Every structure is written in C-alpha cells, then in structure tokens.
Amino acid sequence: MNEIESNLLVKWYEELENRLALVLNTVPYSSDTEDVFLPELPNILIDTCSLIDAFLRNGYVFKTSPPPKTRKELTINDFYTYYNNCFLLTDLNSIFLNVPAICVKPFGDWRRSKAPFWWSAHNKVKHDRIKQYKLATLKNAVHSVCALHQIISQHPSFLNSLIREEMICFGDYAPNYIVNEVYKQRNSAETLIIETKFFATTLGKYRFDDDIKKANKHIVSAFGKKLKRFLGLEYHY
C-alpha cells in the first residue's frame, strides 16, 4: 500500500468515526443499547467492512505459485492465518473511549473456519439489508470500526498518516528509535498507543488485558493522551 492509499484509508476511517459519533450522541453505548438498530448503522457497518475487505485482500501474500485461487475469490477465512501470524489480531484488545470505558476485542472469535461475529452480520446485511436490518446493531458497528482501527494501528504503512493526524504519541522517546522497535511485533521491547476519537490500541510488546482495570499505568500515562482521561486520576502522574 502506497502513502496516498494509506492516507486515504485513514481519512475514510476518521469519516466513519464521525458518522458513528452522530449515532452515539443520540444513543450512548452500553449493555442496554448494544443491540439497538438505527437506520444509520447498516451503512456504517457495510462501509467499514468494505474497507477492511479491500485492505486484507490487496495485502494478502500468496504462499504458492500459481496461487490456489484468485485474489477476488479470497474470503475472510483465507485471511486468518496470514494476518493473525503477522499482527496477532485475535489477542488484540482496544479500549473503547466510552463512558464507561470498556475493552473491545473485535477479532477475538476469529478462527480459520469462523468469521468474526460482526463480519458475519455485515455479510448478511450487505446481501439483504431489508430482511437482515436487525443485524446492523450498535455493537456490530462499534466492533467493525474498532477492527479497522486495529488494522490501521498495527500495519507500518499507516505510520506517517498516524503522525500527521496526531494519532500517535512518542512520549519521551526519540521517534526513530521507538518506531523501529514497536514494529518488530513479537520481538519488540517497547510499546506505543494509537489513539483515535473512540479507540486506543497498543502497538508493540504490551497489550491491554481483557480487564480494563489492569491497564499498565506507566504506559497509559506516558502514551495515552486521551486514554488516561477516561481511566481516571490514578493514570495521571
């Protein structure tokens, strides 16, 4: 992915978050509202998953030549091994900057033969949104947008866009040093936090626990400019 394309995707992502914000201003997210359907949600769900599909499809690397299928024939199940090996997405938590803040793991149920729940919902809504409209829930929309956030936060092609859009804080580190470290993935000894309007995701060694109360105070304080405002005074020092 070249820089023009990565910048466009980040801009489209921000536009999706702005659309989601209009919904959340009307219906705050909670366990009582996560299954709510609103007319705006099908478009958010489908547009978000369309970007995810385009990114995964275009970036997929075939292991054999000739490949067993065309790029157009690839499915979400084909992407599992390649992208999970690269970015460990099934173990990646984000913190939803909500009140109260909660952990979101959009790829947590992804398996080789099982699509994430929000992806399955998107497929059904995409093919028949009139009869399947109830699947375009607030939860599915939030998780799909979070999934796109995670992809942007983990893939190095988006680094310059993250810097331009002020989605990344380098704390006291020299940017060149910390960037080289965090993109080593499993071998990294360092961590940064990628923050957007609604989500915070770590990049590097440390990953948020399923229990938000276990968030590392030093990392949040150093790199979570927005996040620490949602986690309370104990993260300000």
C-alpha positions in Angstrom: 0.0 0.0 0.0 1.5 3.3 -1.0 1.3 6.5 1.0 -1.6 8.1 -1.0 -3.7 4.9 -0.4 -2.8 4.6 3.3 -3.6 8.3 3.8 -7.0 7.9 2.1 -7.9 4.9 4.2 -7.1 6.8 7.4 -9.2 9.7 6.2 -12.1 7.3 5.4 -11.6 5.8 8.8 -11.9 9.2 10.5 -15.1 9.9 8.5 -16.6 6.6 9.7 -15.8 7.6 13.3 -17.5 10.9 12.8 -20.6 9.1 11.5 -20.5 6.8 14.5 -20.2 9.8 16.8 -23.5 11.2 15.5 -25.2 7.9 16.4 -23.5 7.7 19.8 -24.5 11.3 20.6 -28.1 10.1 20.3 -27.8 6.6 21.7 -24.9 6.2 24.2 -23.3 2.8 24.0 -24.0 0.4 26.9 -25.1 -3.2 27.5 -28.6 -1.9 27.4 -28.2 -0.3 23.9 -25.7 -2.5 22.1 -28.4 -4.5 20.3 -30.2 -1.4 19.1 -30.8 -0.9 15.4 -30.8 2.6 13.9 -31.2 3.4 10.1 -27.6 4.9 10.0 -25.9 1.7 11.2 -26.2 -0.5 8.1 -24.2 2.0 6.0 -21.5 2.3 8.7 -21.2 -1.5 9.1 -21.0 -2.1 5.3 -18.7 0.8 4.5 -16.3 -0.2 7.3 -16.2 -3.8 6.3 -15.7 -2.9 2.7 -12.5 -1.0 3.6 -11.4 -3.9 5.8 -12.0 -6.4 3.0 -10.2 -4.2 0.4 -7.1 -3.9 2.7 -6.9 -7.6 3.6 -7.5 -8.7 0.1 -4.9 -6.4 -1.5 -2.3 -7.0 1.2 -2.6 -10.8 1.2 0.6 -12.7 0.1 0.1 -16.0 -1.6 2.4 -18.7 -0.5 2.3 -20.8 -3.6 2.7 -20.1 -7.3 0.4 -20.3 -9.1 -2.0 -19.4 -6.2 -4.8 -21.8 -5.5 -7.4 -19.1 -6.1 -7.6 -15.6 -7.5 -7.4 -12.6 -5.2 -11.1 -11.9 -5.9 -12.0 -15.4 -4.7 -10.4 -14.9 -1.3 -12.6 -14.9 1.8 -12.3 -13.8 5.4 -11.3 -17.4 6.3 -8.3 -17.3 3.9 -7.0 -14.2 5.6 -7.0 -15.7 9.1 -3.6 -17.4 9.2 -1.7 -14.8 7.3 -2.9 -11.7 9.1 -3.1 -13.3 12.6 0.5 -14.5 12.2 1.6 -11.0 11.2 -0.3 -9.0 13.8 -1.8 -11.4 16.4 -5.2 -9.8 15.9 -7.1 -12.4 17.8 -5.3 -11.4 21.0 -5.5 -7.6 20.5 -7.7 -5.6 22.8 -8.6 -1.9 22.2 -10.1 0.4 24.8 -13.3 2.0 23.6 -13.2 5.6 24.8 -16.7 5.5 26.1 -18.3 6.3 29.4 -17.6 3.9 31.0 -14.5 2.9 29.0 -14.6 -0.8 28.0 -12.2 -3.3 26.3 -13.2 -4.4 22.8 -11.6 -7.4 21.0 -13.2 -7.4 17.5 -11.1 -10.3 16.2 -11.3 -12.3 19.4 -13.6 -15.0 18.0 -11.9 -15.2 14.5 -10.8 -18.6 13.6 -9.6 -20.3 10.4 -13.2 -21.6 9.7 -15.1 -18.9 11.6 -15.5 -15.2 10.7 -15.8 -12.6 13.5 -19.4 -12.1 14.6 -19.6 -8.6 13.2 -18.3 -9.7 9.8 -20.9 -12.4 9.6 -23.6 -9.8 10.4 -22.2 -7.5 7.7 -22.3 -10.2 5.1 -26.0 -10.9 5.8 -26.9 -7.2 5.9 -24.9 -6.5 2.7 -26.8 -9.1 0.7 -30.3 -8.4 2.1 -30.4 -5.3 4.3 -34.2 -5.2 4.3 -34.7 -8.6 5.9 -31.5 -8.6 7.9 -31.6 -5.0 9.1 -31.7 -6.1 12.8 -28.2 -7.4 12.5 -26.9 -3.8 11.9 -26.7 -3.3 15.6 -24.8 -0.7 17.6 -22.5 -3.4 18.9 -21.7 -4.7 15.4 -21.0 -1.2 14.1 -18.7 -0.4 17.0 -16.8 -3.6 16.7 -16.3 -3.3 13.0 -15.0 0.3 13.3 -12.7 -0.9 16.1 -11.4 -3.7 13.8 -10.5 -1.2 11.2 -8.8 0.9 13.9 -6.7 -2.1 14.9 -5.6 -2.8 11.3 -4.5 0.8 10.9 -2.7 0.8 14.3 -0.7 -2.3 13.6 0.3 -2.0 9.9 3.5 0.0 9.3 2.2 1.5 6.1 0.0 3.8 8.1 2.7 5.3 10.3 3.1 8.6 8.5 -0.7 9.1 8.4 -0.9 8.4 12.2 1.7 11.0 12.8 0.0 13.6 10.6 -3.4 13.0 12.2 -1.8 13.1 15.7 -3.0 9.6 16.5 0.3 8.6 18.0 2.3 10.0 21.0 6.0 9.3 21.3 6.3 10.4 24.9 10.0 10.9 25.8 11.3 8.5 23.2 13.2 9.5 20.1 10.7 8.8 17.3 13.1 6.9 15.0 14.1 4.6 17.8 10.7 3.8 19.1 9.2 3.3 15.7 11.9 0.8 14.7 11.2 -1.1 18.0 7.5 -1.3 18.1 7.1 -2.6 14.5 9.2 -5.6 15.4 6.0 -7.0 16.8 6.8 -10.1 18.9 10.4 -9.1 19.3 9.7 -5.6 20.4 10.6 -4.5 23.9 8.7 -1.2 23.6 5.1 0.0 23.4 3.2 2.9 21.9 -0.5 3.7 22.0 -2.5 4.6 18.8 -5.5 6.8 19.7 -8.4 8.0 17.6 -11.7 9.6 18.5 -13.1 6.4 20.0 -10.4 3.8 20.4 -6.9 3.3 22.0 -4.8 0.3 20.9 -1.3 -0.6 21.9 1.5 -1.2 19.3 4.5 -3.2 20.4 5.1 -5.6 23.3 2.4 -4.7 25.8 -1.3 -5.4 25.1 -4.3 -4.4 27.1 -5.8 -7.1 29.3 -9.4 -8.1 29.0 -9.9 -6.5 32.4 -9.6 -2.7 31.8 -8.6 -2.2 35.5 -5.3 -4.0 34.7 -4.2 -1.4 32.2 -0.5 -0.5 32.7 -0.4 2.8 34.5 3.1 3.8 33.2 2.3 3.1 29.6 -1.1 4.8 29.7 0.3 7.9 31.5 3.2 8.2 29.0 1.4 7.5 25.7 -2.3 7.7 26.3 -3.1 11.4 25.9 -6.8 10.7 25.5 -7.0 7.4 27.2 -5.9 8.5 30.7 -8.7 11.0 30.7 -11.1 8.0 30.5 -9.3 5.8 33.1 -9.2 8.3 36.0 -6.8 10.2 38.2 -4.6 7.2 39.0 -3.3 7.3 35.4 -2.2 10.9 35.7 1.4 11.2 37.1 
